[in-house]
């Protein structure tokens, strides 16, 4: 296959950086953007933190009270409630800039996207380096933000590359540099490999990506299953055949609530979920929208997140249908649920108009 040229663009500490745009005085301070629960005081979790806060071990997912304890000696530390509507507006502006540099644009989330720039760069990685720098300059000029970009022949390597020199990084992985680049990295640098997989591989004294080259695909498949084992085998060699596919930000509506108590009791969760369904349905009716995909989300007691989704054959705005699918997803999720659920959410997406035009700022 002829070499493609792929960018992965990742905005640095996005939510906190958005807050720094709103108030430039924050740039010199440790900043943590928080998702406060309705249990009062410091109940909730950190959504993201700037690099000054990360120096003290404050990172996304940890409880707010832990973050405050770690920053107790920094009297200038700032804890800000998340403002997702504002972040979405900044994201929309950023994605409009990014799209102009792409042959093919694939939206991933508020703060990241893939670009195929093979045609634009004429397959040339030095040209790609210049284009990536131009993109970074444009983001800095128009949004006053930094982003990190990975440039490589595929999505996997570009994602690894964008994380390599954060913040404000630019990493180019040419085809003849892939093996050398990967050899210096830890196994955890492969997207999707977490602590459990890392621990399993450590039993084989396998800590660096280079160590994985000594394991054949059959051993990896026996340890992790065929799909995951094959993925790890290919990732260690920088192999990824997934194409960048045209995907724009999708309009979505979501509601999430902090439960009065942590639970995995079906009756308790279903009561809360039906209430969320009613709220989401009211929003869709107000905005004249139909939906095709329904998702429910658990935020577990350890702050890990679990999501299940179902896509319908046809779009609908029927409340009974929304409730029915949500209950089915709840039952399926609880069948394999070990942890207690702390927060519960529902989301509708793949929206279409009943009539008129919806609000472009209503991104998830």
C-alpha positions in Angstrom: 0.0 0.0 0.0 1.3 3.4 -0.9 2.2 5.4 2.1 -0.5 7.7 3.5 0.2 10.8 5.5 -2.0 11.1 8.6 -2.2 13.7 11.3 -3.6 13.2 14.8 -4.4 16.6 16.3 -4.9 16.7 20.1 -5.6 20.0 21.9 -3.5 20.2 25.1 -5.4 20.0 28.5 -8.4 21.3 26.5 -11.0 22.3 29.1 -8.3 24.0 31.3 -6.8 25.7 28.3 -10.3 27.0 27.4 -10.5 28.5 30.9 -7.1 30.1 30.4 -8.4 31.8 27.2 -11.4 33.2 29.2 -9.1 34.4 32.0 -5.4 34.9 31.1 -4.4 35.3 34.7 -5.0 31.5 35.2 -2.0 30.7 33.0 0.5 31.1 35.9 -1.6 29.0 38.3 -2.5 25.4 38.9 -6.0 25.0 37.3 -8.3 22.0 37.7 -11.7 21.8 35.9 -14.2 19.9 38.0 -17.4 18.0 37.5 -19.1 18.7 40.8 -21.8 16.3 41.9 -25.0 17.3 43.7 -23.9 15.6 46.9 -22.4 18.9 48.0 -19.0 20.2 49.1 -16.1 18.7 47.2 -18.0 15.7 45.9 -17.1 15.0 42.2 -14.1 14.4 40.0 -11.5 16.3 38.0 -12.3 16.6 34.3 -8.9 17.9 33.3 -6.0 19.9 34.8 -3.3 22.1 33.3 0.3 21.1 33.5 1.1 23.2 36.6 -1.6 21.2 38.5 -0.3 17.9 37.0 3.1 18.5 38.6 1.3 17.9 41.9 -0.4 14.7 40.7 -3.7 16.3 39.8 -5.1 14.5 36.7 -8.5 13.7 35.1 -10.6 11.2 37.0 -9.4 11.7 40.5 -11.8 12.9 43.2 -11.8 16.7 43.7 -11.0 16.3 47.4 -7.8 14.3 46.5 -6.9 17.1 44.1 -7.4 19.8 46.7 -5.2 17.8 49.2 -2.4 17.5 46.6 -2.6 21.3 46.0 -3.0 22.3 49.6 0.3 24.2 49.6 -0.5 26.1 46.4 -2.7 28.9 47.7 -3.2 30.1 44.1 -4.7 26.8 42.9 -8.0 27.3 41.1 -10.9 24.8 40.9 -13.4 25.7 38.2 -16.8 24.0 37.5 -16.9 22.5 34.0 -18.7 24.7 31.4 -19.3 22.3 28.5 -21.3 24.6 26.4 -18.4 27.1 26.3 -15.9 24.3 25.6 -18.1 23.1 22.7 -18.1 26.6 21.1 -14.3 26.7 21.3 -14.1 23.2 19.9 -16.4 24.1 16.9 -14.1 27.1 16.1 -11.0 24.8 16.3 -12.5 22.1 14.1 -13.4 24.6 11.5 -9.7 25.7 11.3 -8.5 22.0 11.3 -10.9 21.0 8.5 -9.3 23.5 6.1 -6.0 21.6 6.2 -7.5 18.2 5.4 -8.1 16.0 2.4 -10.2 13.9 4.7 -11.4 15.1 8.1 -12.4 12.7 10.9 -13.8 14.2 14.1 -13.1 12.2 17.2 -14.1 14.4 20.1 -14.1 18.0 21.3 -10.3 18.1 21.5 -9.1 15.7 18.8 -9.3 14.8 15.2 -7.6 12.8 12.4 -6.7 14.2 9.1 -5.6 12.4 5.9 -3.3 14.9 4.1 -1.8 12.5 1.6 -2.8 14.5 -1.5 -2.2 17.9 0.1 1.4 16.9 1.0 2.0 14.8 -2.2 3.0 11.8 0.1 6.0 13.9 1.4 6.6 13.8 5.2 8.8 16.9 5.1 6.0 18.8 3.5 3.7 17.3 6.1 5.9 18.7 8.9 5.5 22.2 7.4 1.8 21.8 7.0 1.4 20.6 10.6 3.4 23.6 11.8 1.2 25.9 9.8 -1.9 24.3 11.4 -0.4 24.7 14.9 0.4 28.4 14.1 -3.2 29.0 12.9 -4.7 27.5 16.0 -2.4 29.6 18.2 -3.1 32.8 16.2 -6.9 32.4 16.0 -7.7 30.6 19.3 -4.7 31.4 21.4 -4.4 27.7 22.1 -1.7 25.0 21.7 -2.2 21.6 20.3 0.1 18.6 19.7 0.2 16.8 16.4 1.5 13.4 15.4 2.4 12.8 11.8 2.9 9.3 10.4 1.7 6.8 7.8 -1.3 5.6 9.9 -3.8 6.6 12.7 -2.2 4.4 15.4 1.3 5.9 15.1 0.0 9.4 14.7 -2.0 9.1 17.9 1.1 7.8 19.7 3.1 10.7 18.2 0.7 13.4 19.3 1.2 12.3 22.9 5.0 12.0 22.6 6.0 15.6 23.2 3.0 17.2 24.9 2.3 20.0 25.3 2.7 21.9 22.1 4.4 19.0 20.4 5.0 18.0 16.8 6.3 14.5 16.2 6.9 13.2 12.7 7.3 9.4 12.3 8.5 8.7 8.8 8.1 5.1 7.4 11.8 4.3 7.8 11.8 5.6 11.4 8.9 3.5 12.8 10.9 0.7 14.3 13.4 3.0 16.0 10.7 5.3 17.3 8.6 2.5 18.8 11.6 0.7 20.4 12.1 3.5 22.9 8.5 3.5 24.2 6.8 1.6 27.0 4.0 -0.8 26.3 1.5 1.7 27.9 2.2 4.1 25.0 0.1 1.8 22.8 -3.5 3.2 22.8 -5.9 0.9 24.6 -3.3 -0.9 26.8 -4.1 -0.3 30.4 -2.8 -1.5 33.8 -4.3 -5.0 33.5 -2.8 -5.7 30.2 0.5 -4.1 31.2 0.6 -6.3 34.4 -0.2 -9.4 32.3 2.7 -8.7 29.9 5.1 -7.9 32.8 4.8 -11.5 33.8 6.7 -12.3 30.6 9.2 -9.5 31.4 7.7 -7.5 28.6 7.8 -3.8 29.5 8.9 -2.0 26.3 7.2 -2.2 22.9 10.4 -3.7 21.7 9.9 -6.6 24.1 6.6 -7.4 22.3 8.5 -8.4 19.2 9.7 -11.5 21.0 6.1 -12.7 21.4 4.3 -14.3 18.5 0.7 -13.6 17.6 -0.5 -17.0 18.8 0.8 -16.4 22.4 -0.8 -13.0 22.4 -4.1 -14.4 21.2 -4.0 -17.1 23.9 -3.5 -14.4 26.6 -5.9 -11.7 25.4 -8.2 -13.2 22.8 -7.8 -13.1 19.0 -9.0 -9.5 18.5 -6.9 -7.9 21.3 -3.9 -10.2 20.7 -3.7 -9.4 17.0 -4.1 -5.7 17.8 -1.1 -5.7 20.2 1.0 -7.8 17.8 0.4 -5.3 14.9 0.7 -2.2 17.1 4.1 -3.3 18.3 5.2 -3.2 14.6 3.4 0.0 13.8 0.8 -1.7 11.6 -2.6 -0.1 11.3 -4.8 -0.4 8.2 -7.7 1.6 9.5 -8.5 4.5 7.1 -9.3 8.1 8.1 -13.0 8.3 7.4 -15.0 11.5 6.9 -16.8 12.3 10.1 -18.1 15.6 11.3 -19.0 16.5 14.9 -22.4 15.0 15.6 -25.2 16.8 17.4 -26.0 15.1 20.6 -28.1 15.7 23.8 -27.2 14.2 27.1 -28.2 14.3 30.7 -26.3 12.9 33.7 -27.1 12.7 37.4 -25.2 11.9 40.5 -27.2 9.2 42.4 -28.2 9.8 46.0 -26.2 6.7 46.8 -23.8 4.4 45.0 -25.8 1.4 43.7 -26.2 -1.3 41.2 -29.8 -2.1 42.1 -32.0 -2.3 39.0 -35.1 -0.8 40.5 -33.2 2.2 41.9 -31.2 2.8 38.7 -34.2 2.3 36.4 -36.2 4.9 38.3 -33.4 7.5 37.9 -32.9 6.5 34.2 -36.6 6.9 33.4 -36.4 10.4 34.8 -33.4 11.2 32.7 -35.2 9.8 29.6 -38.1 12.2 30.2 -35.7 15.2 30.5 -33.8 14.2 27.3 -37.1 13.7 25.4 -38.3 17.1 26.5 -35.1 18.6 25.1 -35.5 16.8 21.8 -39.1 17.9 21.4 -38.1 21.5 22.3 -35.5 21.5 19.5 -37.6 19.6 17.0 -35.2 16.7 16.8 -35.5 13.0 16.2 -32.8 10.5 17.4 -31.4 7.2 16.0 -28.9 6.2 18.7 -29.5 5.8 22.4 -26.6 5.5 24.9 -26.5 5.0 28.7 -23.4 5.8 30.8 -22.3 4.6 34.2 -19.7 6.6 36.2 -18.6 3.9 38.6 -17.5 4.3 42.3 -13.9 4.3 41.2 -14.7 7.0 38.6 -14.2 4.7 35.6 -16.8 5.2 32.8 -18.8 2.5 31.1 -21.1 3.2 28.1 -23.5 1.1 26.1 -25.3 2.2 22.9 -27.9 1.0 20.5 -28.7 2.3 17.0 -32.3 2.0 15.6 -33.2 1.2 12.0 -35.1 4.4 11.8 -35.0 7.8 13.6 -37.8 8.5 16.2 -38.8 11.0 18.8 -41.0 8.6 20.7 -40.6 8.6 24.5 -41.7 5.0 24.9 -39.1 3.9 22.5 -36.4 5.8 24.3 -37.4 4.4 27.6 -37.6 0.8 26.2 -34.1 0.9 24.7 -32.6 2.6 27.8 -34.0 -0.2 30.1 -32.7 -2.9 27.8 -29.2 -1.2 27.9 -29.5 -1.0 31.7 -30.2 -4.7 32.0 -27.3 -5.6 29.7 -24.9 -3.3 31.6 -25.9 -4.7 35.0 -25.4 -8.3 33.9 -21.7 -7.7 33.8 -21.4 -4.9 36.4 -19.3 -5.5 39.5 -18.8 -2.0 40.8 -21.4 0.3 42.3 -22.7 3.1 40.0 -22.0 6.7 41.2 -23.4 8.7 38.3 -25.9 7.7 35.6 -26.4 9.3 32.2 -28.4 8.9 29.0 -27.6 10.4 25.6 -29.3 10.6 22.2 -27.4 11.1 19.0 -27.5 10.8 15.3 -30.1 13.6 15.5 -32.2 14.7 12.6 -34.6 17.6 12.2 -38.4 17.3 12.5 -38.5 20.8 11.1 -36.3 23.9 11.1 -32.7 24.0 12.2 -31.3 23.0 15.6 -28.8 24.8 17.7 -25.3 24.2 16.5 -23.8 24.7 20.0 -25.6 21.6 21.4 -22.6 19.2 21.2 -22.2 16.5 23.8 
